[in-house]
Amino acid sequence: MIIILMYICICNAVNEQQVQEAIAHGARNLHDLRAELGVGNCCGRCARSARDYLAARTAQVQTPIAAALPDLGALKVVELSRSPAQRVA
């Protein structure tokens, strides 16, 4: 079995699998990837690729959620008062 890994960040020897794992474990932006893996700390050429992985993950996550939301066309707005709650006897 041959596994070929594409390097995202040559300066820090970070490959695509490491980036994908970091995103799967909660990295949500380039700052998170930089803190965890060092992506974008040196020459910065990897930042665009890292953002592409983040965007792809965001698209995967948002699509099922948006499809599961109910139609909110008939929303009812309820105003809450700030007065203390009244006791019901």
Backbone as XML, in Angstrom:
<?xml version="1.0"?>
<chain id="A" units="angstrom">
  <residue number="1" name="MET">
    <atom name="N" x="0.841" y="-1.178" z="0.000"/>
    <atom name="CA" x="0.000" y="0.000" z="0.000"/>
    <atom name="C" x="0.885" y="1.240" z="0.000"/>
  </residue>
  <residue number="2" name="ILE">
    <atom name="N" x="0.644" y="2.141" z="-0.936"/>
    <atom name="CA" x="1.405" y="3.381" z="-1.037"/>
    <atom name="C" x="0.484" y="4.543" z="-0.704"/>
  </residue>
  <residue number="3" name="ILE">
    <atom name="N" x="0.929" y="5.361" z="0.235"/>
    <atom name="CA" x="0.169" y="6.549" z="0.614"/>
    <atom name="C" x="0.993" y="7.766" z="0.226"/>
  </residue>
  <residue number="4" name="ILE">
    <atom name="N" x="0.411" y="8.618" z="-0.587"/>
    <atom name="CA" x="1.084" y="9.837" z="-1.015"/>
    <atom name="C" x="0.436" y="11.012" z="-0.305"/>
  </residue>
  <residue number="5" name="LEU">
    <atom name="N" x="1.238" y="11.746" z="0.436"/>
    <atom name="CA" x="0.741" y="12.909" z="1.156"/>
    <atom name="C" x="1.264" y="14.180" z="0.516"/>
  </residue>
  <residue number="6" name="MET">
    <atom name="N" x="0.372" y="15.108" z="0.268"/>
    <atom name="CA" x="0.772" y="16.389" z="-0.292"/>
    <atom name="C" x="1.126" y="17.327" z="0.864"/>
  </residue>
  <residue number="7" name="TYR">
    <atom name="N" x="2.279" y="17.957" z="0.754"/>
    <atom name="CA" x="2.669" y="18.914" z="1.777"/>
    <atom name="C" x="1.977" y="20.242" z="1.527"/>
  </residue>
  <residue number="8" name="ILE">
    <atom name="N" x="1.351" y="20.765" z="2.575"/>
    <atom name="CA" x="0.692" y="22.064" z="2.522"/>
    <atom name="C" x="1.695" y="23.145" z="2.910"/>
  </residue>
  <residue number="9" name="CYS">
    <atom name="N" x="2.446" y="22.890" z="3.951"/>
    <atom name="CA" x="3.435" y="23.847" z="4.462"/>
    <atom name="C" x="4.804" y="23.180" z="4.438"/>
  </residue>
  <residue number="10" name="ILE">
    <atom name="N" x="5.635" y="23.585" z="3.487"/>
    <atom name="CA" x="6.971" y="23.017" z="3.362"/>
    <atom name="C" x="7.852" y="23.471" z="4.529"/>
  </residue>
  <residue number="11" name="CYS">
    <atom name="N" x="7.721" y="24.724" z="4.932"/>
    <atom name="CA" x="8.571" y="25.269" z="5.999"/>
    <atom name="C" x="8.460" y="24.469" z="7.291"/>
  </residue>
  <residue number="12" name="ASN">
    <atom name="N" x="7.240" y="24.018" z="7.609"/>
    <atom name="CA" x="7.008" y="23.290" z="8.857"/>
    <atom name="C" x="6.678" y="21.819" z="8.632"/>
  </residue>
  <residue number="13" name="ALA">
    <atom name="N" x="6.839" y="21.343" z="7.400"/>
    <atom name="CA" x="6.588" y="19.939" z="7.040"/>
    <atom name="C" x="5.191" y="19.484" z="7.473"/>
  </residue>
  <residue number="14" name="VAL">
    <atom name="N" x="4.187" y="20.289" z="7.132"/>
    <atom name="CA" x="2.798" y="19.964" z="7.462"/>
    <atom name="C" x="2.119" y="19.449" z="6.202"/>
  </residue>
  <residue number="15" name="ASN">
    <atom name="N" x="1.542" y="18.249" z="6.301"/>
    <atom name="CA" x="0.889" y="17.673" z="5.124"/>
    <atom name="C" x="-0.631" y="17.831" z="5.206"/>
  </residue>
  <residue number="16" name="GLU">
    <atom name="N" x="-1.286" y="17.483" z="4.098"/>
    <atom name="CA" x="-2.737" y="17.682" z="4.022"/>
    <atom name="C" x="-3.493" y="16.863" z="5.065"/>
  </residue>
  <residue number="17" name="GLN">
    <atom name="N" x="-2.991" y="15.699" z="5.404"/>
    <atom name="CA" x="-3.666" y="14.878" z="6.407"/>
    <atom name="C" x="-3.653" y="15.570" z="7.768"/>
  </residue>
  <residue number="18" name="GLN">
    <atom name="N" x="-2.547" y="16.192" z="8.113"/>
    <atom name="CA" x="-2.463" y="16.906" z="9.384"/>
    <atom name="C" x="-3.430" y="18.090" z="9.414"/>
  </residue>
  <residue number="19" name="VAL">
    <atom name="N" x="-3.537" y="18.798" z="8.295"/>
    <atom name="CA" x="-4.461" y="19.937" z="8.218"/>
    <atom name="C" x="-5.896" y="19.444" z="8.351"/>
  </residue>
  <residue number="20" name="GLN">
    <atom name="N" x="-6.236" y="18.377" z="7.639"/>
    <atom name="CA" x="-7.593" y="17.840" z="7.707"/>
    <atom name="C" x="-7.928" y="17.338" z="9.107"/>
  </residue>
  <residue number="21" name="GLU">
    <atom name="N" x="-6.976" y="16.708" z="9.778"/>
    <atom name="CA" x="-7.203" y="16.236" z="11.150"/>
    <atom name="C" x="-7.401" y="17.410" z="12.105"/>
  </residue>
  <residue number="22" name="ALA">
    <atom name="N" x="-6.614" y="18.463" z="11.936"/>
    <atom name="CA" x="-6.758" y="19.642" z="12.800"/>
    <atom name="C" x="-8.130" y="20.272" z="12.615"/>
  </residue>
  <residue number="23" name="ILE">
    <atom name="N" x="-8.594" y="20.334" z="11.369"/>
    <atom name="CA" x="-9.916" y="20.896" z="11.093"/>
    <atom name="C" x="-11.001" y="20.002" z="11.684"/>
  </residue>
  <residue number="24" name="ALA">
    <atom name="N" x="-10.834" y="18.697" z="11.553"/>
    <atom name="CA" x="-11.815" y="17.762" z="12.115"/>
    <atom name="C" x="-11.865" y="17.843" z="13.634"/>
  </residue>
  <residue number="25" name="HIS">
    <atom name="N" x="-10.760" y="18.236" z="14.262"/>
    <atom name="CA" x="-10.715" y="18.340" z="15.723"/>
    <atom name="C" x="-10.995" y="19.739" z="16.240"/>
  </residue>
  <residue number="26" name="GLY">
    <atom name="N" x="-11.486" y="20.638" z="15.352"/>
    <atom name="CA" x="-11.947" y="21.915" z="15.863"/>
    <atom name="C" x="-11.305" y="23.166" z="15.305"/>
  </residue>
  <residue number="27" name="ALA">
    <atom name="N" x="-10.248" y="23.065" z="14.503"/>
    <atom name="CA" x="-9.659" y="24.272" z="13.916"/>
    <atom name="C" x="-10.676" y="24.891" z="12.967"/>
  </residue>
  <residue number="28" name="ARG">
    <atom name="N" x="-11.002" y="26.158" z="13.146"/>
    <atom name="CA" x="-12.039" y="26.816" z="12.355"/>
    <atom name="C" x="-11.523" y="27.941" z="11.475"/>
  </residue>
  <residue number="29" name="ASN">
    <atom name="N" x="-10.270" y="28.357" z="11.678"/>
    <atom name="CA" x="-9.722" y="29.443" z="10.872"/>
    <atom name="C" x="-8.206" y="29.300" z="10.794"/>
  </residue>
  <residue number="30" name="LEU">
    <atom name="N" x="-7.585" y="30.185" z="10.013"/>
    <atom name="CA" x="-6.140" y="30.109" z="9.816"/>
    <atom name="C" x="-5.393" y="30.322" z="11.128"/>
  </residue>
  <residue number="31" name="HIS">
    <atom name="N" x="-5.933" y="31.152" z="11.985"/>
    <atom name="CA" x="-5.295" y="31.378" z="13.295"/>
    <atom name="C" x="-5.202" y="30.064" z="14.081"/>
  </residue>
  <residue number="32" name="ASP">
    <atom name="N" x="-6.264" y="29.264" z="14.056"/>
    <atom name="CA" x="-6.259" y="27.973" z="14.754"/>
    <atom name="C" x="-5.211" y="27.032" z="14.164"/>
  </residue>
  <residue number="33" name="LEU">
    <atom name="N" x="-5.146" y="26.985" z="12.823"/>
    <atom name="CA" x="-4.151" y="26.118" z="12.171"/>
    <atom name="C" x="-2.739" y="26.604" z="12.457"/>
  </residue>
  <residue number="34" name="ARG">
    <atom name="N" x="-2.548" y="27.905" z="12.500"/>
    <atom name="CA" x="-1.229" y="28.466" z="12.800"/>
    <atom name="C" x="-0.812" y="28.083" z="14.220"/>
  </residue>
  <residue number="35" name="ALA">
    <atom name="N" x="-1.735" y="28.186" z="15.159"/>
    <atom name="CA" x="-1.413" y="27.863" z="16.552"/>
    <atom name="C" x="-1.109" y="26.379" z="16.731"/>
  </residue>
  <residue number="36" name="GLU">
    <atom name="N" x="-1.855" y="25.531" z="16.039"/>
    <atom name="CA" x="-1.698" y="24.084" z="16.227"/>
    <atom name="C" x="-0.567" y="23.489" z="15.401"/>
  </residue>
  <residue number="37" name="LEU">
    <atom name="N" x="-0.431" y="23.937" z="14.142"/>
    <atom name="CA" x="0.517" y="23.291" z="13.231"/>
    <atom name="C" x="1.651" y="24.195" z="12.760"/>
  </residue>
  <residue number="38" name="GLY">
    <atom name="N" x="1.530" y="25.481" z="12.965"/>
    <atom name="CA" x="2.538" y="26.407" z="12.470"/>
    <atom name="C" x="2.317" y="26.827" z="11.030"/>
  </residue>
  <residue number="39" name="VAL">
    <atom name="N" x="1.166" y="26.510" z="10.474"/>
    <atom name="CA" x="0.861" y="26.855" z="9.086"/>
    <atom name="C" x="0.829" y="28.373" z="8.928"/>
  </residue>
  <residue number="40" name="GLY">
    <atom name="N" x="1.572" y="28.894" z="7.954"/>
    <atom name="CA" x="1.571" y="30.323" z="7.666"/>
    <atom name="C" x="2.514" y="31.142" z="8.530"/>
  </residue>
  <residue number="41" name="ASN">
    <atom name="N" x="3.331" y="30.516" z="9.347"/>
    <atom name="CA" x="4.229" y="31.265" z="10.228"/>
    <atom name="C" x="5.490" y="31.764" z="9.535"/>
  </residue>
  <residue number="42" name="CYS">
    <atom name="N" x="5.940" y="31.083" z="8.500"/>
    <atom name="CA" x="7.218" y="31.458" z="7.872"/>
    <atom name="C" x="6.994" y="32.271" z="6.606"/>
  </residue>
  <residue number="43" name="CYS">
    <atom name="N" x="7.000" y="31.619" z="5.464"/>
    <atom name="CA" x="6.903" y="32.349" z="4.193"/>
    <atom name="C" x="5.466" y="32.721" z="3.834"/>
  </residue>
  <residue number="44" name="GLY">
    <atom name="N" x="4.473" y="32.007" z="4.354"/>
    <atom name="CA" x="3.074" y="32.334" z="4.120"/>
    <atom name="C" x="2.470" y="31.767" z="2.851"/>
  </residue>
  <residue number="45" name="ARG">
    <atom name="N" x="3.235" y="31.037" z="2.058"/>
    <atom name="CA" x="2.722" y="30.498" z="0.808"/>
    <atom name="C" x="1.655" y="29.424" z="1.012"/>
  </residue>
  <residue number="46" name="CYS">
    <atom name="N" x="1.619" y="28.841" z="2.163"/>
    <atom name="CA" x="0.665" y="27.770" z="2.446"/>
    <atom name="C" x="-0.688" y="28.295" z="2.898"/>
  </residue>
  <residue number="47" name="ALA">
    <atom name="N" x="-0.776" y="29.567" z="3.227"/>
    <atom name="CA" x="-2.012" y="30.126" z="3.801"/>
    <atom name="C" x="-3.205" y="29.931" z="2.877"/>
  </residue>
  <residue number="48" name="ARG">
    <atom name="N" x="-3.020" y="30.124" z="1.586"/>
    <atom name="CA" x="-4.137" y="29.977" z="0.648"/>
    <atom name="C" x="-4.643" y="28.539" z="0.618"/>
  </residue>
  <residue number="49" name="SER">
    <atom name="N" x="-3.727" y="27.574" z="0.583"/>
    <atom name="CA" x="-4.132" y="26.166" z="0.575"/>
    <atom name="C" x="-4.844" y="25.800" z="1.870"/>
  </residue>
  <residue number="50" name="ALA">
    <atom name="N" x="-4.328" y="26.300" z="2.975"/>
    <atom name="CA" x="-4.955" y="26.020" z="4.263"/>
    <atom name="C" x="-6.366" y="26.600" z="4.303"/>
  </residue>
  <residue number="51" name="ARG">
    <atom name="N" x="-6.542" y="27.815" z="3.779"/>
    <atom name="CA" x="-7.872" y="28.425" z="3.738"/>
    <atom name="C" x="-8.814" y="27.626" z="2.837"/>
  </residue>
  <residue number="52" name="ASP">
    <atom name="N" x="-8.278" y="27.060" z="1.756"/>
    <atom name="CA" x="-9.104" y="26.227" z="0.870"/>
    <atom name="C" x="-9.627" y="24.997" z="1.612"/>
  </residue>
  <residue number="53" name="TYR">
    <atom name="N" x="-8.786" y="24.374" z="2.425"/>
    <atom name="CA" x="-9.228" y="23.221" z="3.219"/>
    <atom name="C" x="-10.284" y="23.646" z="4.231"/>
  </residue>
  <residue number="54" name="LEU">
    <atom name="N" x="-10.091" y="24.805" z="4.846"/>
    <atom name="CA" x="-11.076" y="25.311" z="5.800"/>
    <atom name="C" x="-12.408" y="25.598" z="5.109"/>
  </residue>
  <residue number="55" name="ALA">
    <atom name="N" x="-12.357" y="26.209" z="3.940"/>
    <atom name="CA" x="-13.581" y="26.528" z="3.201"/>
    <atom name="C" x="-14.315" y="25.256" z="2.779"/>
  </residue>
  <residue number="56" name="ALA">
    <atom name="N" x="-13.575" y="24.251" z="2.363"/>
    <atom name="CA" x="-14.197" y="22.987" z="1.969"/>
    <atom name="C" x="-14.882" y="22.332" z="3.158"/>
  </residue>
  <residue number="57" name="ARG">
    <atom name="N" x="-14.262" y="22.386" z="4.302"/>
    <atom name="CA" x="-14.853" y="21.802" z="5.514"/>
    <atom name="C" x="-16.106" y="22.573" z="5.935"/>
  </residue>
  <residue number="58" name="THR">
    <atom name="N" x="-16.040" y="23.893" z="5.845"/>
    <atom name="CA" x="-17.187" y="24.723" z="6.201"/>
    <atom name="C" x="-18.369" y="24.420" z="5.286"/>
  </residue>
  <residue number="59" name="ALA">
    <atom name="N" x="-18.106" y="24.249" z="4.002"/>
    <atom name="CA" x="-19.177" y="23.940" z="3.044"/>
    <atom name="C" x="-19.800" y="22.582" z="3.351"/>
  </residue>
  <residue number="60" name="GLN">
    <atom name="N" x="-18.992" y="21.604" z="3.741"/>
    <atom name="CA" x="-19.503" y="20.270" z="4.077"/>
    <atom name="C" x="-20.378" y="20.316" z="5.312"/>
  </residue>
  <residue number="61" name="VAL">
    <atom name="N" x="-19.998" y="21.109" z="6.280"/>
    <atom name="CA" x="-20.736" y="21.172" z="7.540"/>
    <atom name="C" x="-22.031" y="21.943" z="7.382"/>
  </residue>
  <residue number="62" name="GLN">
    <atom name="N" x="-22.024" y="23.052" z="6.632"/>
    <atom name="CA" x="-23.198" y="23.905" z="6.543"/>
    <atom name="C" x="-24.288" y="23.328" z="5.655"/>
  </residue>
  <residue number="63" name="THR">
    <atom name="N" x="-23.941" y="22.573" z="4.650"/>
    <atom name="CA" x="-24.947" y="22.059" z="3.732"/>
    <atom name="C" x="-25.974" y="21.164" z="4.420"/>
  </residue>
  <residue number="64" name="PRO">
    <atom name="N" x="-25.581" y="20.147" z="5.200"/>
    <atom name="CA" x="-26.597" y="19.320" z="5.859"/>
    <atom name="C" x="-27.419" y="20.096" z="6.884"/>
  </residue>
  <residue number="65" name="ILE">
    <atom name="N" x="-26.823" y="21.025" z="7.584"/>
    <atom name="CA" x="-27.552" y="21.794" z="8.594"/>
    <atom name="C" x="-28.618" y="22.653" z="7.926"/>
  </residue>
  <residue number="66" name="ALA">
    <atom name="N" x="-28.255" y="23.336" z="6.854"/>
    <atom name="CA" x="-29.210" y="24.193" z="6.154"/>
    <atom name="C" x="-30.371" y="23.380" z="5.600"/>
  </residue>
  <residue number="67" name="ALA">
    <atom name="N" x="-30.094" y="22.173" z="5.137"/>
    <atom name="CA" x="-31.154" y="21.334" z="4.582"/>
    <atom name="C" x="-32.106" y="20.849" z="5.675"/>
  </residue>
  <residue number="68" name="ALA">
    <atom name="N" x="-31.603" y="20.724" z="6.897"/>
    <atom name="CA" x="-32.424" y="20.200" z="7.986"/>
    <atom name="C" x="-33.278" y="21.270" z="8.660"/>
  </residue>
  <residue number="69" name="LEU">
    <atom name="N" x="-33.010" y="22.541" z="8.378"/>
    <atom name="CA" x="-33.783" y="23.609" z="9.018"/>
    <atom name="C" x="-35.202" y="23.663" z="8.470"/>
  </residue>
  <residue number="70" name="PRO">
    <atom name="N" x="-36.174" y="23.937" z="9.331"/>
    <atom name="CA" x="-37.556" y="24.064" z="8.852"/>
    <atom name="C" x="-37.736" y="25.382" z="8.105"/>
  </residue>
  <residue number="71" name="ASP">
    <atom name="N" x="-38.808" y="25.472" z="7.358"/>
    <atom name="CA" x="-39.127" y="26.721" z="6.664"/>
    <atom name="C" x="-39.536" y="27.740" z="7.721"/>
  </residue>
  <residue number="72" name="LEU">
    <atom name="N" x="-38.842" y="28.845" z="7.767"/>
    <atom name="CA" x="-39.108" y="29.865" z="8.785"/>
    <atom name="C" x="-39.934" y="31.022" z="8.241"/>
  </residue>
  <residue number="73" name="GLY">
    <atom name="N" x="-40.687" y="30.773" z="7.185"/>
    <atom name="CA" x="-41.485" y="31.819" z="6.561"/>
    <atom name="C" x="-42.570" y="32.373" z="7.454"/>
  </residue>
  <residue number="74" name="ALA">
    <atom name="N" x="-43.114" y="31.585" z="8.357"/>
    <atom name="CA" x="-44.222" y="32.029" z="9.204"/>
    <atom name="C" x="-43.758" y="32.170" z="10.652"/>
  </residue>
  <residue number="75" name="LEU">
    <atom name="N" x="-42.706" y="32.917" z="10.845"/>
    <atom name="CA" x="-42.197" y="33.132" z="12.191"/>
    <atom name="C" x="-43.119" y="34.053" z="12.969"/>
  </residue>
  <residue number="76" name="LYS">
    <atom name="N" x="-43.290" y="33.761" z="14.225"/>
    <atom name="CA" x="-44.092" y="34.615" z="15.095"/>
    <atom name="C" x="-43.139" y="35.266" z="16.095"/>
  </residue>
  <residue number="77" name="VAL">
    <atom name="N" x="-43.196" y="36.575" z="16.188"/>
    <atom name="CA" x="-42.338" y="37.299" z="17.110"/>
    <atom name="C" x="-43.099" y="37.512" z="18.401"/>
  </residue>
  <residue number="78" name="VAL">
    <atom name="N" x="-42.471" y="37.141" z="19.500"/>
    <atom name="CA" x="-43.092" y="37.291" z="20.815"/>
    <atom name="C" x="-42.220" y="38.242" z="21.616"/>
  </residue>
  <residue number="79" name="GLU">
    <atom name="N" x="-42.837" y="39.287" z="22.157"/>
    <atom name="CA" x="-42.096" y="40.251" z="22.962"/>
    <atom name="C" x="-42.146" y="39.807" z="24.413"/>
  </residue>
  <residue number="80" name="LEU">
    <atom name="N" x="-40.991" y="39.733" z="25.012"/>
    <atom name="CA" x="-40.903" y="39.346" z="26.415"/>
    <atom name="C" x="-40.821" y="40.599" z="27.269"/>
  </residue>
  <residue number="81" name="SER">
    <atom name="N" x="-41.562" y="40.605" z="28.367"/>
    <atom name="CA" x="-41.522" y="41.776" z="29.253"/>
    <atom name="C" x="-40.366" y="41.618" z="30.221"/>
  </residue>
  <residue number="82" name="ARG">
    <atom name="N" x="-39.922" y="42.736" z="30.755"/>
    <atom name="CA" x="-38.842" y="42.709" z="31.715"/>
    <atom name="C" x="-39.363" y="42.775" z="33.143"/>
  </residue>
  <residue number="83" name="SER">
    <atom name="N" x="-40.661" y="42.768" z="33.314"/>
    <atom name="CA" x="-41.234" y="42.837" z="34.655"/>
    <atom name="C" x="-41.091" y="41.480" z="35.339"/>
  </residue>
  <residue number="84" name="PRO">
    <atom name="N" x="-41.090" y="41.468" z="36.671"/>
    <atom name="CA" x="-40.985" y="40.213" z="37.382"/>
    <atom name="C" x="-42.130" y="39.266" z="37.025"/>
  </residue>
  <residue number="85" name="ALA">
    <atom name="N" x="-41.869" y="38.027" z="37.091"/>
    <atom name="CA" x="-42.904" y="37.036" z="36.761"/>
    <atom name="C" x="-44.052" y="37.115" z="37.736"/>
  </residue>
  <residue number="86" name="GLN">
    <atom name="N" x="-45.264" y="36.967" z="37.235"/>
    <atom name="CA" x="-46.453" y="36.988" z="38.094"/>
    <atom name="C" x="-46.771" y="35.569" z="38.513"/>
  </residue>
  <residue number="87" name="ARG">
    <atom name="N" x="-47.170" y="35.439" z="39.745"/>
    <atom name="CA" x="-47.545" y="34.121" z="40.240"/>
    <atom name="C" x="-48.958" y="33.774" z="39.801"/>
  </residue>
  <residue number="88" name="VAL">
    <atom name="N" x="-49.112" y="32.563" z="39.405"/>
    <atom name="CA" x="-50.421" y="32.077" z="39.011"/>
    <atom name="C" x="-50.955" y="31.235" z="40.148"/>
  </residue>
  <residue number="89" name="ALA">
    <atom name="N" x="-52.182" y="31.592" z="40.620"/>
    <atom name="CA" x="-52.752" y="30.887" z="41.773"/>
    <atom name="C" x="-53.400" y="29.591" z="41.349"/>
  </residue>
</chain>
